């Protein structure tokens, strides 16, 4: 979302205006690792592209922590400061940040302080000390771990493949089985605070995954049908384990894990973090698999029904160079990106996973909101149209999209227009004109900027 779209909330950027946006070179970044796109007056880039094969760094979700100040701005500034310190530990500069995802939570008054977050942002990105701005997505969720936590932020950074990069990770002595991964954090923590990935890595994204039913024959609105959080989280991770195994990967290869939790509507209506962590501990950070990924756990008001309590998505790295176990088709037709391989049923609306050839260039879009009011389908079509234009500015199209994440604001009953969203999505993906489909997560959120109904961001690869 550009500055123009925020200043004129009901008259966002038109296609012709977007076509006139200029690419802002990340010249101050070592070896011009990052190319930034968008209006120079915007407070963040509309998209960023890391150079082919650039080393990347993914932070875990970070909050201001216990005893944090009460205001959104103060918590955001402290969170961004802590993230910057984590980057420095890995030898990465603030100018190397290419994407930021922020989750905001309502304050004691029930309101989400988007303005406070934006004030903290402009004091951190854009001033004379750090004029190179990353792409950004901002959404609001019901809860962030505990009441009083108002913001959680993730960073993705890209840097040049310089000698000695990530050597600080080796000195930590953290367990890691994949030679492409360089973890940061402590041996005691449940998750790593960040994960470096060496130059030239190949990647694999899974779609957001839900649990199998605990008892399919049980009534549709019964607790027995779905199971408790521990069962659902275990089932979800088992499904993801099978997904990874199909491409020669395992949990030792996970860079980043993102979990969305919904309240237990058959019980106390709370978010069962303990059940989620108990299941997680059976797969990560244990003697059988001492590896632990960077991770973010955030909440959703609902998965659209009474029983589902968790959805998880993974980003992994192939352990070998220069080739992975995936056979990429160099002779693919023009409708296919030869650096991408899709997995899943041909009849499914999304891919179950997307593999990226080692050494490819990655593009991260900012979160895109509609340029018009209207129902969910109308807004989704508008947002996807803007994304199409932004991808074209970077020399890509929807066939190059690896992962799509849609954040949707549900109605009062917890549901949203899935049919409308599916029709909008189908106008751009899985069609005769553009048959390729990304891995995808669609998640309900508390609210979005400008009171819009849907926000979409994508990760794409240069063909």
SVG drawing of the C-alpha trace seen along z (x, -y; Angstrom):
<svg xmlns="http://www.w3.org/2000/svg" viewBox="-24 -12 60 54">
<polyline fill="none" stroke="black" stroke-width="0.4" points="0.0,0.0 1.6,-3.3 1.5,-6.6 -1.1,-7.7 -3.4,-4.9 -3.3,-5.7 -3.8,-9.5 -6.7,-8.9 -8.2,-5.8 -11.2,-5.5 -9.2,-6.3 -6.2,-4.1 -3.5,-3.9 -4.7,-3.3 -3.1,-0.9 -1.7,-3.9 -0.3,-5.5 1.3,-2.2 2.8,-1.9 4.6,-5.2 6.2,-4.1 9.9,-4.0 12.3,-1.2 14.4,-2.5 17.8,-0.8 19.2,0.6 22.6,-0.9 23.7,-1.3 23.3,2.5 26.4,4.5 26.8,5.5 23.3,4.1 21.7,7.2 18.2,5.7 16.2,3.9 13.3,1.9 10.2,0.9 7.6,-1.8 7.0,-5.5 10.0,-7.2 7.6,-9.2 6.1,-6.0 7.0,-5.0 7.7,-1.5 8.5,0.3 5.7,1.9 8.0,4.8 11.7,5.9 13.8,8.3 16.9,10.1 19.6,10.8 19.8,14.4 21.2,16.7 21.7,14.1 22.1,15.3 18.9,14.6 18.0,14.2 14.6,14.8 13.9,13.6 11.4,15.2 8.4,13.2 9.7,10.6 7.8,8.7 8.8,6.0 8.8,8.6 7.8,8.6 7.5,5.2 7.1,3.5 5.7,0.0 2.0,-0.4 1.7,-2.3 1.9,-0.8 4.6,-3.3 6.8,-2.5 6.4,1.3 7.0,1.1 10.2,-1.0 11.5,1.5 10.6,4.4 12.3,3.0 15.4,2.2 15.6,5.8 15.2,7.0 18.0,4.7 20.2,6.1 19.5,9.6 20.5,8.6 23.7,7.2 24.6,10.5 24.3,12.1 26.4,9.4 23.4,7.9 22.7,4.2 19.3,2.4 19.6,1.6 19.6,5.3 16.0,5.7 13.8,6.5 10.5,7.5 8.7,6.8 5.5,8.4 3.8,6.8 0.9,8.3 -0.9,5.7 -3.3,6.5 -6.1,4.4 -5.3,2.3 -7.3,2.3 -9.9,0.0 -10.4,2.7 -8.9,0.5 -5.9,1.2 -3.3,-1.7 -2.2,-1.6 -1.0,-5.2 1.3,-4.4 2.9,-1.6 3.3,-3.9 5.0,-6.5 7.5,-4.0 8.1,-2.7 8.9,-6.1 11.4,-6.7 13.1,-3.4 12.9,-3.2 13.3,-6.2 15.2,-8.7 18.7,-9.8 20.3,-7.0 18.4,-4.2 16.7,-5.6 16.3,-2.2 12.8,-1.0 11.6,2.6 8.3,3.9 5.7,4.4 2.5,6.1 0.5,5.0 -2.5,6.9 -4.3,7.0 -4.9,10.2 -7.0,10.9 -4.2,11.6 -0.4,11.8 0.6,14.3 -0.7,12.3 -2.9,9.3 -0.9,6.1 1.3,7.2 0.4,4.9 2.8,5.8 4.9,8.7 7.2,8.3 9.1,10.5 12.1,9.5 13.4,11.0 16.8,9.7 19.2,10.3 22.9,9.6 25.8,10.2 27.7,13.5 30.7,12.0 33.5,14.1 32.8,14.8 29.0,14.3 27.2,16.1 30.5,17.2 28.9,15.9 26.4,18.7 29.1,21.3 30.5,19.9 27.1,20.4 27.4,24.2 23.7,24.7 22.5,28.0 21.8,28.0 21.8,30.8 21.2,28.9 24.5,27.4 22.7,24.5 21.2,23.2 22.9,20.9 20.8,20.6 20.8,17.9 19.5,18.0 20.2,20.1 20.3,23.8 17.7,23.4 15.0,21.7 12.1,23.6 12.8,21.8 15.7,20.0 15.5,16.2 16.7,16.2 18.0,18.3 20.6,17.5 20.6,19.3 23.8,19.6 24.2,18.2 22.6,20.2 20.1,22.2 17.0,23.9 13.7,23.4 10.4,25.3 7.2,23.7 4.3,25.7 0.7,24.5 -1.1,23.7 -2.1,27.1 -5.0,28.1 -5.4,31.3 -7.1,34.5 -10.5,35.1 -10.2,36.9 -13.5,38.8 -15.0,38.2 -18.2,40.0 -18.9,37.7 -21.5,34.9 -20.2,31.9 -20.4,29.5 -18.9,31.7 -15.6,31.6 -15.1,35.3 -15.0,34.7 -12.1,32.3 -10.1,33.3 -8.3,31.0 -5.4,28.7 -2.7,31.3 -4.3,33.8 -4.9,31.2 -1.3,29.8 0.2,33.2 -1.9,34.2 -1.0,31.0 2.7,31.5 2.4,35.2 0.8,34.0 3.5,31.5 6.1,34.1 4.6,36.3 4.5,33.3 8.2,32.6 9.2,36.2 7.6,36.3 10.4,33.9 13.2,35.4 13.0,33.0 12.4,33.3 11.9,31.1 15.7,30.7 15.4,28.6 12.8,26.1 13.8,22.4 10.6,20.9 7.4,22.2 4.3,20.0 1.3,21.2 -2.1,19.7 -4.2,20.6 -8.0,20.3 -9.9,20.3 -11.3,23.6 -15.0,22.9 -16.0,26.2 -14.2,25.4 -13.2,22.2 -13.0,20.1 -9.2,19.5 -6.2,20.1 -4.4,23.3 -0.8,22.3 0.2,25.1 -1.4,27.8 0.3,26.4 3.8,26.2 3.4,29.8 2.8,31.1 5.6,29.0 8.0,30.4 7.4,33.9 8.8,32.9 11.4,30.2 14.0,29.4 14.3,33.0 16.9,35.8 15.4,37.3 15.4,33.9 17.4,31.2 16.7,28.7 14.3,25.9 13.1,23.3 12.5,19.6 8.8,19.4 5.9,17.1 2.6,18.1 -0.3,15.7 -4.0,15.9 -7.0,15.9 -10.6,15.3 -11.8,18.4 -11.1,20.9 -14.7,20.5 -16.1,23.3 -16.4,24.3 -13.7,27.0 -10.4,26.2 -7.8,24.7 -4.6,24.6 -3.1,24.1 0.7,24.3 2.9,23.4 6.6,24.1 9.5,22.7 12.4,25.1 15.8,25.2 17.3,28.0 20.5,29.2 22.6,29.6 24.4,27.5 24.2,27.0 21.3,29.4 18.5,30.5 16.5,33.7 13.9,31.8 14.0,32.1 13.4,28.7 12.3,28.6 14.4,26.3 12.3,27.0 9.0,26.0 6.5,24.1 6.1,20.3 3.3,20.7 5.7,22.3 8.6,20.8 11.5,23.3 12.9,22.4 9.7,23.6 8.3,27.0 4.7,27.4 3.3,30.2 -0.2,31.3 -3.4,32.6 -4.0,31.1 -7.6,30.4 -6.8,28.6 -7.1,24.8 -3.7,24.4 -0.4,26.2 0.4,28.3 4.0,27.1 6.3,25.1 10.0,25.8 12.5,23.1 15.6,24.0 18.9,23.2 20.3,19.8 17.1,18.1 16.1,14.5 13.2,13.9 10.6,11.1 8.6,10.1 5.5,7.9 4.1,5.6 0.7,6.3 -1.9,5.0 -5.3,3.6 -8.1,2.9 -8.3,-0.4 -12.1,-0.4 -14.8,0.4 -17.2,3.3 -17.7,6.9 -14.9,9.3 -14.8,10.5 -14.7,6.9 -11.9,6.0 -9.9,9.3 -10.1,8.7 -8.8,5.1 -6.0,6.2 -5.0,9.0 -5.1,6.6 -2.7,4.3 -0.4,7.2 -0.4,8.2 0.9,4.7 3.5,4.7 4.8,8.1 5.1,6.8 7.2,3.9 9.6,6.4 9.6,8.5 7.3,11.2 3.7,12.4 1.4,14.7 3.0,17.8 6.1,16.9 4.3,16.8 5.5,19.3 3.4,18.4 0.3,16.3 -1.1,15.2 -4.5,13.7 -5.7,12.0 -9.5,11.8 -11.7,10.0 -14.6,12.2 -18.2,11.2 -19.7,11.1 -20.4,14.9 -16.8,15.7 -17.3,16.6 -16.3,14.8 -17.3,15.1 -15.1,18.0 -17.0,18.4 -16.3,14.8 -12.6,15.1 -12.3,18.3 -13.8,16.7 -11.5,13.8 -8.5,16.0 -9.6,18.3 -9.6,15.3 -5.9,15.1 -4.7,18.6 -5.4,22.1 -7.1,20.7 -6.6,21.7 -4.7,18.4 -2.6,18.8 -2.6,22.4 0.0,22.1 -1.2,22.1 0.8,21.0 1.1,22.6 -1.4,20.5 -2.7,19.7 -6.0,17.8 -6.4,16.7 -9.0,14.6 -7.7,11.6 -9.1,9.1 -8.9,6.1 -6.9,4.5 -5.7,1.0 -8.4,-1.3 -11.1,1.1 -10.7,3.2 -11.9,6.8 -8.8,8.5 -5.0,7.9 -2.8,10.1 1.0,10.5 3.1,12.8 6.5,14.3 7.6,14.8 10.7,16.0 12.5,14.5 12.0,16.8"/>
</svg>
